[in-house]
Amino acid sequence: MALQSLLPASKAGWCWWIFGRRGAAPCRAELPNVIATYKKHHADGFEIIGVSLDSERDKLDAFLKKEEGMTWPQFLTVRAGK
């Protein structure tokens, strides 16, 4: 998938790729700072692409519903053979 297909066509700016797990303490601890940065700079063209290293989409979706402010695209990695 091309990066251009993931970002809004009208925005030219920065893109920050985040890789993490919903249950990882360092990821959870940094989340308020990530959300604040996104809110502050999104109108200026800043975009985040989230890549979850979790293995179950339903658990990721439940986590995202509870976390306010994570409105950027979230993708789930899929390992071959799983």
Kinemage of the C-alpha trace (Angstrom):
@kinemage 1
@onewidth
@group {chain A} dominant
@subgroup {mainchain}
@vectorlist {calphas} color= white
{ca met a 1} P 0.000 0.000 0.000
{ca ala a 2} L 1.409 3.402 -0.931
{ca leu a 3} L 1.805 6.071 1.734
{ca gln a 4} L -0.153 8.515 -0.408
{ca ser a 5} L -3.215 6.281 -0.131
{ca leu a 6} L -3.088 6.497 3.681
{ca leu a 7} L -2.916 10.281 3.982
{ca pro a 8} L -5.500 12.863 2.990
{ca ala a 9} L -4.687 14.160 -0.489
{ca ser a 10} L -5.136 17.802 0.507
{ca lys a 11} L -2.505 17.763 3.269
{ca ala a 12} L 1.209 18.057 2.762
{ca gly a 13} L 3.159 17.895 5.973
{ca trp a 14} L 4.805 15.519 8.381
{ca cys a 15} L 3.943 11.914 9.000
{ca trp a 16} L 4.851 10.043 12.161
{ca trp a 17} L 4.648 6.261 12.136
{ca ile a 18} L 3.995 4.735 15.556
{ca phe a 19} L 4.557 1.052 16.257
{ca gly a 20} L 3.288 -0.309 19.551
{ca arg a 21} L 1.152 -2.703 21.564
{ca arg a 22} L -1.931 -1.703 23.508
{ca gly a 23} L -0.677 -3.506 26.618
{ca ala a 24} L 2.935 -2.267 26.594
{ca ala a 25} L 3.577 0.039 29.560
{ca pro a 26} L 5.983 2.383 27.688
{ca cys a 27} L 3.484 2.796 24.837
{ca arg a 28} L 0.608 3.510 27.217
{ca ala a 29} L 2.711 5.945 29.264
{ca glu a 30} L 3.653 7.992 26.190
{ca leu a 31} L 0.135 8.062 24.728
{ca pro a 32} L -0.993 11.347 26.399
{ca asn a 33} L 2.033 13.122 24.887
{ca val a 34} L 1.375 11.632 21.451
{ca ile a 35} L -2.296 12.680 21.559
{ca ala a 36} L -1.358 16.204 22.681
{ca thr a 37} L 1.194 16.535 19.864
{ca tyr a 38} L -1.358 15.303 17.330
{ca lys a 39} L -3.999 17.775 18.507
{ca lys a 40} L -1.511 20.652 18.485
{ca his a 41} L -0.083 20.061 14.987
{ca his a 42} L -2.734 18.163 13.017
{ca ala a 43} L -4.261 21.319 11.534
{ca asp a 44} L -0.804 22.191 10.171
{ca gly a 45} L -0.517 18.942 8.221
{ca phe a 46} L 0.876 16.622 10.886
{ca glu a 47} L -0.429 13.071 10.572
{ca ile a 48} L 0.129 9.897 12.576
{ca ile a 49} L -0.117 6.386 11.199
{ca gly a 50} L -0.512 3.832 13.999
{ca val a 51} L 0.750 0.304 13.464
{ca ser a 52} L -0.338 -2.082 16.188
{ca leu a 53} L 1.784 -5.109 16.969
{ca asp a 54} L -1.191 -6.741 18.684
{ca ser a 55} L -2.512 -9.974 17.258
{ca glu a 56} L -6.271 -9.516 17.714
{ca arg a 57} L -8.222 -6.812 15.891
{ca asp a 58} L -11.227 -6.939 18.234
{ca lys a 59} L -9.050 -6.185 21.277
{ca leu a 60} L -7.349 -3.330 19.440
{ca asp a 61} L -10.732 -1.878 18.430
{ca ala a 62} L -11.991 -2.091 22.035
{ca phe a 63} L -8.864 -0.272 23.234
{ca leu a 64} L -9.271 2.462 20.603
{ca lys a 65} L -12.883 3.059 21.658
{ca lys a 66} L -11.728 3.728 25.226
{ca glu a 67} L -8.857 6.063 24.300
{ca glu a 68} L -10.073 9.536 23.408
{ca gly a 69} L -7.977 11.452 20.916
{ca met a 70} L -6.562 8.549 18.920
{ca thr a 71} L -8.327 9.568 15.730
{ca trp a 72} L -5.477 8.801 13.353
{ca pro a 73} L -5.511 5.671 11.137
{ca gln a 74} L -4.648 2.459 12.978
{ca phe a 75} L -3.383 -0.655 11.242
{ca leu a 76} L -2.848 -4.124 12.639
{ca thr a 77} L 0.200 -6.165 11.669
{ca val a 78} L -0.441 -9.681 10.477
{ca arg a 79} L 2.270 -12.260 10.778
{ca ala a 80} L 2.620 -14.901 8.079
{ca gly a 81} L 1.261 -18.239 9.219
{ca lys a 82} L -0.961 -16.815 11.961
